[in-house]
Amino acid sequence: MTRLTVRVTPRGGRDAVEGWMTDDAGRAVLKLRVSAAAADGAANAAVIVLLAKALKLPKSAIRIAAGETARLKRLEIEGVDADDLARAFGPEPDGPSGR
């Protein structure tokens, strides 16, 4: 299982992966934008759909492990490794961290 930290912008106008950033703690974080609002878990569902599509995985392979009500979320993803993430989203800034 691979862990991935994402920063989500709900009601962002479109569903898109915007690339990697480094947060204040120095962790690699993948920036996502979803058109869904944060109400009733709609943004969380959109995050899972967006990542499942980008990684070519079933939605059931992705789970929000922490941060369900926050912009910063930690995900657990079955069936991928760091190389798969790098192929889908580009290399992380400053090497592998934040998982």
C-alpha beads as a LAMMPS data file, in Angstrom:
LAMMPS data file: protein, C-alpha beads

99 atoms
98 bonds

1 atom types
1 bond types

-500.0 500.0 xlo xhi
-500.0 500.0 ylo yhi
-500.0 500.0 zlo zhi

Masses

1 110.0

Atoms # bond

1 1 1 0.000 0.000 0.000
2 1 1 1.266 3.440 -0.937
3 1 1 0.497 6.573 1.045
4 1 1 -0.019 9.881 -0.731
5 1 1 -0.653 13.331 0.736
6 1 1 -2.824 15.654 -1.337
7 1 1 -3.979 19.254 -0.994
8 1 1 -7.473 19.718 -2.394
9 1 1 -9.136 22.881 -3.663
10 1 1 -12.893 22.202 -3.706
11 1 1 -15.126 24.202 -6.072
12 1 1 -12.058 24.731 -8.215
13 1 1 -13.970 24.992 -11.485
14 1 1 -12.670 21.731 -12.929
15 1 1 -11.211 18.392 -11.871
16 1 1 -7.443 18.433 -12.373
17 1 1 -4.111 17.368 -10.947
18 1 1 -2.000 20.510 -10.665
19 1 1 1.322 18.911 -9.773
20 1 1 3.584 18.596 -6.773
21 1 1 4.369 21.177 -4.129
22 1 1 6.333 21.113 -0.887
23 1 1 4.353 22.033 2.225
24 1 1 5.646 24.025 5.202
25 1 1 6.902 20.816 6.837
26 1 1 8.961 19.930 3.744
27 1 1 6.683 17.090 2.632
28 1 1 5.814 16.451 -1.005
29 1 1 2.100 17.116 -1.536
30 1 1 0.122 16.584 -4.738
31 1 1 -2.164 19.547 -5.513
32 1 1 -5.641 18.675 -6.772
33 1 1 -8.576 20.802 -7.882
34 1 1 -12.130 19.449 -7.994
35 1 1 -15.302 21.153 -9.158
36 1 1 -17.406 19.562 -6.401
37 1 1 -18.145 21.439 -3.184
38 1 1 -16.846 20.127 0.120
39 1 1 -20.391 19.517 1.415
40 1 1 -21.610 15.978 2.095
41 1 1 -18.345 14.362 1.002
42 1 1 -18.766 15.355 -2.642
43 1 1 -15.227 16.746 -2.909
44 1 1 -13.763 13.608 -1.311
45 1 1 -15.626 11.432 -3.807
46 1 1 -14.365 13.627 -6.659
47 1 1 -10.782 13.282 -5.390
48 1 1 -11.075 9.496 -5.425
49 1 1 -12.581 9.483 -8.934
50 1 1 -9.890 11.862 -10.235
51 1 1 -6.997 9.839 -8.816
52 1 1 -8.502 6.491 -9.824
53 1 1 -8.805 7.733 -13.396
54 1 1 -5.269 9.177 -13.426
55 1 1 -3.752 5.993 -11.975
56 1 1 -6.024 3.648 -13.973
57 1 1 -7.267 1.959 -10.802
58 1 1 -10.717 1.084 -9.480
59 1 1 -12.113 3.631 -7.020
60 1 1 -12.089 0.916 -4.352
61 1 1 -8.256 0.919 -4.432
62 1 1 -8.129 4.450 -2.972
63 1 1 -9.078 5.317 0.599
64 1 1 -8.915 8.562 2.569
65 1 1 -6.952 7.596 5.682
66 1 1 -6.852 11.056 7.294
67 1 1 -8.198 14.536 6.652
68 1 1 -11.724 13.810 5.434
69 1 1 -12.853 17.326 6.391
70 1 1 -9.549 19.117 5.688
71 1 1 -7.904 20.378 2.511
72 1 1 -4.825 18.298 3.314
73 1 1 -5.633 14.585 3.056
74 1 1 -3.595 11.430 3.436
75 1 1 -4.644 8.678 1.052
76 1 1 -3.854 4.981 1.010
77 1 1 -3.673 3.482 -2.464
78 1 1 -3.543 -0.236 -3.253
79 1 1 -1.767 -1.517 -6.338
80 1 1 0.690 1.333 -6.989
81 1 1 4.180 2.226 -5.882
82 1 1 6.329 5.370 -5.967
83 1 1 7.340 4.685 -9.578
84 1 1 3.672 4.511 -10.644
85 1 1 3.009 7.857 -8.939
86 1 1 6.027 9.419 -10.658
87 1 1 4.834 8.146 -14.061
88 1 1 1.329 9.529 -13.512
89 1 1 2.167 12.856 -11.841
90 1 1 5.856 13.503 -12.456
91 1 1 8.696 13.229 -9.940
92 1 1 8.145 14.511 -6.423
93 1 1 10.078 17.605 -5.399
94 1 1 13.278 16.717 -3.511
95 1 1 12.793 12.964 -3.845
96 1 1 10.321 10.646 -2.129
97 1 1 8.790 12.051 1.048
98 1 1 5.404 12.894 2.449
99 1 1 4.097 9.370 2.390

Bonds

1 1 1 2
2 1 2 3
3 1 3 4
4 1 4 5
5 1 5 6
6 1 6 7
7 1 7 8
8 1 8 9
9 1 9 10
10 1 10 11
11 1 11 12
12 1 12 13
13 1 13 14
14 1 14 15
15 1 15 16
16 1 16 17
17 1 17 18
18 1 18 19
19 1 19 20
20 1 20 21
21 1 21 22
22 1 22 23
23 1 23 24
24 1 24 25
25 1 25 26
26 1 26 27
27 1 27 28
28 1 28 29
29 1 29 30
30 1 30 31
31 1 31 32
32 1 32 33
33 1 33 34
34 1 34 35
35 1 35 36
36 1 36 37
37 1 37 38
38 1 38 39
39 1 39 40
40 1 40 41
41 1 41 42
42 1 42 43
43 1 43 44
44 1 44 45
45 1 45 46
46 1 46 47
47 1 47 48
48 1 48 49
49 1 49 50
50 1 50 51
51 1 51 52
52 1 52 53
53 1 53 54
54 1 54 55
55 1 55 56
56 1 56 57
57 1 57 58
58 1 58 59
59 1 59 60
60 1 60 61
61 1 61 62
62 1 62 63
63 1 63 64
64 1 64 65
65 1 65 66
66 1 66 67
67 1 67 68
68 1 68 69
69 1 69 70
70 1 70 71
71 1 71 72
72 1 72 73
73 1 73 74
74 1 74 75
75 1 75 76
76 1 76 77
77 1 77 78
78 1 78 79
79 1 79 80
80 1 80 81
81 1 81 82
82 1 82 83
83 1 83 84
84 1 84 85
85 1 85 86
86 1 86 87
87 1 87 88
88 1 88 89
89 1 89 90
90 1 90 91
91 1 91 92
92 1 92 93
93 1 93 94
94 1 94 95
95 1 95 96
96 1 96 97
97 1 97 98
98 1 98 99
